[in-house]
């Protein structure tokens, strides 16, 4: 509460300004046109108000813990600070490794992992996969397991059962990639061989990351190989509720493109859509380009890193309007037309003999495939 002196000054000022008591509002600064008496009382009131606030601050400071907050940090050139509109992510340092008596690391694929950490991760993936299923671009293409149990294989960790459009029961071998690492083409080949030997109808690989070369491997004889990318949220799965509602395992297929000849011994790429596995028929079909949000070309892929040399944006629901809304600015229609295309501009044949095409859908899932060009 304000002191008696403040109340008196406020009443005096209110009387001088001829305002109703219930609607009074004392401004921080004196307004032009006020009388000298009003200015004097206004200044006295604020002096009393500030004095009272200092007393309150002193009372709080004497009885409560506090720390000073500064608007401007001091300069320390020995420390590197990173700031900006991006996130910094890292892998958890807490990990159970599998070691021999001589402290050498054990390959869990070849030695038969029994470490508690490895077992817990594989079991957690199977438990989550049993509830969540495997999502694709369309909801009707979701693979829902009727049963999913562990499998004592070197590469295959689980055996799942689902039904196709004819209600026929199909079996799937589940390959689980490393908790912190990348699945290579060699891993997929070995898992597919083990899957075929066991008589499964399809191999479903679940991993956080895949090497670029693995995108070229999608079938071993008649056995389809589906590469499901696991959501990074699964790193925190022990702390999350397993509801099965999130897109935790997503198969995005692979780009369906045509490499066309152009003038001056150049080539250009036309994208027809994305090849998607249809679990109801067991066949692979091609979706329309409208399911693609954007696609990129590395016209001289070196086999190590993907370098965006051409970028195009397709999408549905008028992406031009959405882009204008997001940027809050007008966009040159001709410039946008050159980017909103399913056909690239002509480019020279790659010196490496390979090009790479990366596609991203509206859910943020991406896939890359490497193509050899003669």
C-alpha positions as semicolon CSV with decimal commas, in nm:
position;residue;x (nm);y (nm);z (nm)
1;X;0,000;0,000;0,000
2;X;0,105;0,356;-0,064
3;X;0,200;0,567;0,235
4;X;-0,033;0,834;0,375
5;X;0,178;1,104;0,212
6;X;0,136;0,944;-0,130
7;X;-0,238;0,921;-0,081
8;X;-0,256;1,289;0,011
9;X;-0,046;1,397;-0,288
10;X;-0,248;1,183;-0,520
11;X;-0,572;1,332;-0,392
12;X;-0,434;1,682;-0,433
13;X;-0,316;1,614;-0,786
14;X;-0,646;1,453;-0,878
15;X;-0,835;1,756;-0,743
16;X;-0,614;1,997;-0,935
17;X;-0,659;1,804;-1,260
18;X;-1,037;1,786;-1,197
19;X;-1,065;1,410;-1,271
20;X;-1,306;1,164;-1,126
21;X;-1,149;0,960;-0,841
22;X;-1,243;0,624;-0,993
23;X;-1,087;0,707;-1,328
24;X;-0,765;0,867;-1,216
25;X;-0,441;0,773;-1,385
26;X;-0,116;0,946;-1,302
27;X;0,114;0,964;-1,607
28;X;0,489;0,913;-1,577
29;X;0,564;1,253;-1,729
30;X;0,388;1,584;-1,683
31;X;0,171;1,687;-1,974
32;X;0,179;2,021;-2,148
33;X;-0,088;2,263;-2,034
34;X;-0,073;2,164;-1,669
35;X;-0,065;2,441;-1,410
36;X;0,245;2,506;-1,200
37;X;0,067;2,366;-0,895
38;X;-0,015;2,042;-1,081
39;X;0,346;2,006;-1,199
40;X;0,475;2,055;-0,842
41;X;0,238;1,801;-0,690
42;X;0,307;1,556;-0,976
43;X;0,682;1,571;-0,913
44;X;0,637;1,528;-0,535
45;X;0,410;1,226;-0,587
46;X;0,661;1,048;-0,807
47;X;0,946;1,128;-0,567
48;X;0,743;0,970;-0,287
49;X;0,653;0,672;-0,508
50;X;1,017;0,608;-0,603
51;X;1,125;0,642;-0,241
52;X;0,863;0,387;-0,139
53;X;0,979;0,147;-0,415
54;X;1,337;0,172;-0,292
55;X;1,221;0,081;0,058
56;X;1,040;-0,223;-0,083
57;X;1,344;-0,330;-0,288
58;X;1,568;-0,295;0,017
59;X;1,330;-0,509;0,221
60;X;1,326;-0,780;-0,044
61;X;1,704;-0,769;-0,087
62;X;1,763;-0,818;0,284
63;X;1,544;-1,128;0,308
64;X;1,562;-1,308;-0,027
65;X;1,824;-1,468;-0,248
66;X;1,896;-1,274;-0,565
67;X;2,139;-1,231;-0,848
68;X;2,216;-0,944;-1,081
69;X;2,112;-0,973;-1,447
70;X;2,302;-0,765;-1,702
71;X;2,176;-0,656;-2,043
72;X;2,527;-0,645;-2,191
73;X;2,766;-0,935;-2,128
74;X;3,132;-0,859;-2,069
75;X;3,375;-0,950;-2,346
76;X;3,586;-1,261;-2,298
77;X;3,776;-1,351;-2,616
78;X;3,891;-1,683;-2,470
79;X;3,533;-1,817;-2,492
80;X;3,350;-1,886;-2,818
81;X;2,978;-1,814;-2,802
82;X;2,736;-1,940;-3,066
83;X;2,400;-1,773;-3,121
84;X;2,151;-1,762;-3,404
85;X;1,827;-1,908;-3,545
86;X;1,945;-2,270;-3,532
87;X;1,983;-2,552;-3,281
88;X;2,294;-2,734;-3,164
89;X;2,236;-3,105;-3,112
90;X;2,466;-3,378;-2,985
91;X;2,450;-3,749;-2,916
92;X;2,413;-3,867;-2,560
93;X;2,752;-3,955;-2,405
94;X;2,588;-4,222;-2,187
95;X;2,619;-4,548;-2,377
96;X;2,687;-4,909;-2,282
97;X;2,966;-5,058;-2,490
98;X;3,034;-5,432;-2,541
99;X;3,393;-5,527;-2,453
100;X;3,597;-5,842;-2,414
101;X;3,814;-5,932;-2,115
102;X;4,105;-5,754;-2,283
103;X;3,893;-5,436;-2,320
104;X;3,863;-5,473;-2,698
105;X;3,529;-5,379;-2,855
106;X;3,295;-5,655;-2,975
107;X;3,096;-5,639;-3,298
108;X;2,740;-5,721;-3,180
109;X;2,647;-5,845;-3,529
110;X;2,921;-6,108;-3,531
111;X;2,960;-6,196;-3,164
112;X;2,600;-6,209;-3,047
113;X;2,542;-5,909;-2,827
114;X;2,441;-5,977;-2,469
115;X;2,525;-5,640;-2,316
116;X;2,236;-5,492;-2,124
117;X;2,254;-5,161;-2,315
118;X;2,234;-5,323;-2,660
119;X;1,956;-5,560;-2,554
120;X;1,750;-5,278;-2,404
121;X;1,778;-5,066;-2,720
122;X;1,670;-5,348;-2,954
123;X;1,383;-5,447;-2,725
124;X;1,270;-5,086;-2,694
125;X;1,261;-5,052;-3,075
126;X;1,060;-5,372;-3,112
127;X;0,814;-5,267;-2,840
128;X;0,763;-4,927;-3,002
129;X;0,740;-5,073;-3,354
130;X;0,474;-5,318;-3,236
131;X;0,250;-5,025;-3,133
132;X;0,344;-4,758;-3,387
133;X;0,376;-4,968;-3,703
134;X;0,554;-4,835;-4,011
135;X;0,418;-4,517;-4,172
136;X;0,452;-4,423;-4,539
137;X;0,351;-4,119;-4,740
138;X;-0,018;-4,214;-4,724
139;X;-0,204;-4,334;-4,416
140;X;-0,358;-4,623;-4,608
141;X;-0,007;-4,756;-4,678
142;X;0,072;-4,797;-4,308
143;X;0,206;-5,138;-4,209
144;X;0,031;-5,252;-3,892
145;X;0,168;-5,560;-3,723
146;X;-0,064;-5,825;-3,587
147;X;0,230;-5,970;-3,400
148;X;0,594;-5,878;-3,356
149;X;0,838;-6,094;-3,163
150;X;1,212;-6,121;-3,122
151;X;1,416;-6,331;-3,362
152;X;1,753;-6,492;-3,270
153;X;1,941;-6,389;-3,582
154;X;2,278;-6,228;-3,637
155;X;2,123;-5,933;-3,821
156;X;1,747;-5,994;-3,797
157;X;1,619;-5,891;-3,454
158;X;1,246;-5,946;-3,495
159;X;0,974;-6,122;-3,690
160;X;0,654;-5,934;-3,766
161;X;0,325;-6,040;-3,922
162;X;0,083;-5,816;-4,114
163;X;-0,198;-5,866;-4,367
164;X;-0,220;-5,750;-4,728
165;X;-0,531;-5,641;-4,918
166;X;-0,642;-6,006;-4,961
167;X;-0,609;-6,064;-4,583
168;X;-0,317;-6,296;-4,651
169;X;-0,069;-6,306;-4,366
170;X;0,276;-6,175;-4,463
171;X;0,595;-6,205;-4,261
172;X;0,857;-5,934;-4,222
173;X;1,209;-5,962;-4,089
174;X;1,312;-5,663;-3,877
175;X;1,668;-5,533;-3,897
176;X;1,759;-5,270;-3,635
177;X;2,047;-5,035;-3,706
178;X;2,290;-4,908;-3,441
179;X;2,172;-4,671;-3,169
180;X;2,446;-4,425;-3,262
181;X;2,567;-4,485;-3,614
182;X;2,484;-4,534;-3,982
183;X;2,361;-4,837;-4,172
184;X;2,572;-4,925;-4,475
185;X;2,484;-5,115;-4,791
186;X;2,684;-5,413;-4,665
187;X;2,466;-5,430;-4,351
188;X;2,150;-5,432;-4,562
189;X;2,282;-5,703;-4,796
190;X;2,374;-5,932;-4,506
191;X;2,039;-5,869;-4,336
192;X;1,852;-5,938;-4,662
193;X;2,036;-6,268;-4,712
194;X;1,951;-6,377;-4,360
195;X;1,592;-6,264;-4,413
196;X;1,560;-6,462;-4,738
197;X;1,712;-6,773;-4,579
198;X;1,453;-6,752;-4,301
199;X;1,171;-6,741;-4,558
200;X;1,037;-6,393;-4,477
201;X;0,834;-6,203;-4,737
202;X;0,994;-5,861;-4,682
203;X;1,284;-5,701;-4,495
204;X;1,213;-5,386;-4,293
205;X;1,525;-5,200;-4,188
206;X;1,489;-4,950;-3,902
207;X;1,773;-4,702;-3,858
208;X;1,841;-4,341;-3,774
209;X;2,073;-4,288;-4,073
210;X;2,167;-4,464;-4,397
211;X;2,474;-4,430;-4,613
212;X;2,411;-4,281;-4,957
213;X;2,510;-4,604;-5,133
214;X;2,244;-4,799;-4,942
215;X;1,967;-4,618;-5,130
216;X;2,055;-4,817;-5,443
217;X;1,977;-5,145;-5,267
218;X;1,600;-5,201;-5,254
219;X;1,560;-5,569;-5,345
220;X;1,745;-5,898;-5,308
221;X;1,597;-6,127;-5,571
222;X;1,221;-6,127;-5,505
223;X;1,267;-5,997;-5,148
224;X;1,173;-5,625;-5,111
225;X;1,397;-5,421;-4,881
226;X;1,216;-5,135;-4,705
227;X;1,430;-4,871;-4,535
228;X;1,241;-4,705;-4,249
229;X;1,397;-4,398;-4,097
230;X;1,354;-4,383;-3,721
231;X;1,252;-4,055;-3,558
232;X;1,520;-3,899;-3,335
233;X;1,263;-3,897;-3,053
234;X;1,340;-4,267;-3,010
235;X;1,669;-4,166;-2,848
236;X;1,453;-4,049;-2,559
237;X;1,195;-4,328;-2,575
238;X;1,247;-4,445;-2,214
239;X;1,126;-4,101;-2,105
240;X;0,832;-4,084;-2,348
241;X;0,494;-4,252;-2,344
242;X;0,456;-4,515;-2,617
243;X;0,124;-4,410;-2,772
244;X;0,204;-4,508;-3,131
245;X;0,058;-4,181;-3,261
246;X;0,381;-4,023;-3,383
247;X;0,559;-4,089;-3,712
248;X;0,837;-4,285;-3,544
249;X;0,913;-4,523;-3,835
250;X;0,868;-4,372;-4,180
251;X;0,937;-4,525;-4,523
252;X;0,963;-4,264;-4,794
253;X;1,055;-4,480;-5,093
254;X;1,299;-4,351;-5,350
255;X;1,294;-4,092;-5,631
256;X;1,143;-4,198;-5,963
257;X;1,331;-3,997;-6,226
258;X;1,411;-3,992;-6,597
259;X;1,750;-3,876;-6,722
260;X;1,694;-3,699;-7,052
261;X;1,936;-3,595;-7,322
262;X;1,971;-3,223;-7,390
263;X;2,152;-3,011;-7,646
264;X;2,529;-2,964;-7,645
265;X;2,583;-3,313;-7,498
266;X;2,412;-3,211;-7,175
267;X;2,149;-3,391;-6,970
268;X;1,855;-3,292;-6,755
269;X;1,651;-3,467;-6,487
270;X;1,274;-3,506;-6,479
271;X;1,116;-3,628;-6,156
272;X;0,801;-3,835;-6,189
273;X;0,734;-3,887;-5,820
274;X;0,848;-4,124;-5,547
275;X;0,836;-4,504;-5,563
276;X;0,641;-4,630;-5,260
277;X;0,596;-4,989;-5,142
278;X;0,229;-5,087;-5,127
279;X;0,191;-5,340;-4,841
280;X;-0,157;-5,438;-4,959
281;X;-0,026;-5,571;-5,292
282;X;0,344;-5,620;-5,224
283;X;0,423;-5,410;-5,531
284;X;0,602;-5,079;-5,574
285;X;0,403;-4,791;-5,719
286;X;0,496;-4,435;-5,811
287;X;0,331;-4,141;-5,636
288;X;0,263;-3,810;-5,807
289;X;0,512;-3,519;-5,785
290;X;0,253;-3,332;-5,574
291;X;0,362;-3,544;-5,274
292;X;0,710;-3,387;-5,301
293;X;0,779;-3,065;-5,113
294;X;1,119;-3,003;-5,272
295;X;1,395;-3,186;-5,457
296;X;1,762;-3,117;-5,515
297;X;2,031;-3,229;-5,758
298;X;2,402;-3,275;-5,706
299;X;2,503;-3,282;-6,071
300;X;2,860;-3,394;-5,993
301;X;2,830;-3,623;-5,690
302;X;3,166;-3,722;-5,542
303;X;3,038;-4,010;-5,327
304;X;3,120;-3,836;-4,999
305;X;2,890;-3,539;-4,951
306;X;2,578;-3,406;-5,120
307;X;2,620;-3,057;-5,266
308;X;2,304;-2,878;-5,376
309;X;2,365;-2,746;-5,728
310;X;2,000;-2,723;-5,834
311;X;1,692;-2,683;-5,612
312;X;1,322;-2,703;-5,702
313;X;1,002;-2,670;-5,499
314;X;0,681;-2,849;-5,592
315;X;0,420;-2,930;-5,329
316;X;0,046;-2,890;-5,317
317;X;-0,209;-2,643;-5,177
318;X;-0,058;-2,347;-5,361
319;X;0,303;-2,340;-5,230
320;X;0,353;-2,000;-5,401
321;X;0,090;-1,844;-5,175
322;X;0,233;-2,019;-4,869
323;X;0,581;-1,890;-4,947
324;X;0,456;-1,532;-4,984
325;X;0,276;-1,561;-4,653
326;X;0,582;-1,699;-4,477
327;X;0,817;-1,435;-4,619
328;X;0,558;-1,155;-4,586
329;X;0,675;-1,018;-4,919
330;X;0,596;-1,027;-5,289
331;X;0,784;-1,283;-5,497
332;X;0,880;-1,248;-5,859
333;X;0,641;-1,480;-6,043
334;X;0,889;-1,560;-6,322
335;X;1,164;-1,644;-6,073
336;X;0,926;-1,869;-5,881
337;X;0,817;-2,041;-6,201
338;X;1,176;-2,143;-6,269
339;X;1,195;-2,307;-5,923
340;X;0,849;-2,463;-5,927
341;X;0,935;-2,732;-6,180
342;X;0,955;-3,110;-6,207
343;X;1,227;-3,080;-6,471
344;X;1,576;-2,945;-6,414
345;X;1,768;-2,710;-6,637
346;X;2,025;-2,883;-6,861
347;X;2,369;-2,942;-6,712
348;X;2,696;-3,097;-6,822
349;X;2,755;-3,467;-6,765
350;X;2,931;-3,525;-6,432
351;X;3,305;-3,571;-6,425
352;X;3,257;-3,832;-6,149
353;X;3,011;-4,030;-6,362
354;X;2,741;-3,999;-6,094
355;X;2,463;-3,763;-5,997
356;X;2,257;-3,768;-5,678
357;X;1,895;-3,666;-5,632
358;X;1,750;-3,585;-5,290
359;X;1,374;-3,558;-5,228
360;X;1,194;-3,421;-4,921
361;X;0,823;-3,469;-4,853
362;X;0,578;-3,254;-4,656
363;X;0,653;-3,442;-4,334
364;X;1,022;-3,351;-4,354
365;X;1,133;-3,703;-4,446
366;X;1,407;-3,719;-4,704
367;X;1,565;-3,977;-4,929
368;X;1,862;-3,961;-5,163
369;X;1,956;-4,184;-5,451
370;X;2,271;-4,198;-5,662
371;X;2,251;-4,254;-6,039
372;X;2,534;-4,342;-6,274
373;X;2,553;-4,140;-6,594
374;X;2,748;-4,269;-6,892
